[in-house]
Amino acid sequence: MNRQCNVTKRVRTDAGIRYCPVVLSANGRITPDTVLVNGIPERHREGSYYLEWYEGTKRRRVSVGKNAD
């Protein structure tokens, strides 16, 4: 059973609306409003945070709000 989940943020990029991974600070916490777009950190104040995991072969996503806390 897969017991791993990822934190992503749904933001508007040049390519459209995408789910991008969040950037973690040195202490392991989420850096607010910072995501990786094509491997490069960018500030995006818009969007919502999501938890993402797999149940078997199906990807599941649940919105957890607009605040990084």
MOVEN-V367816 format. One record per helix or strand. SS is the DSSP state (a for helix, b for strand). FROM is the first residue (numbers start at 1). LEN is the number of residues. If there is no record, write none. Layout:
# MOVEN-V367816
((SS & FROM & LEN) (SS & FROM & LEN))
This chain:
# MOVEN-V367816
((b & 6 & 8) (b & 16 & 9) (b & 30 & 8) (b & 40 & 4) (b & 48 & 8) (b & 58 & 8))
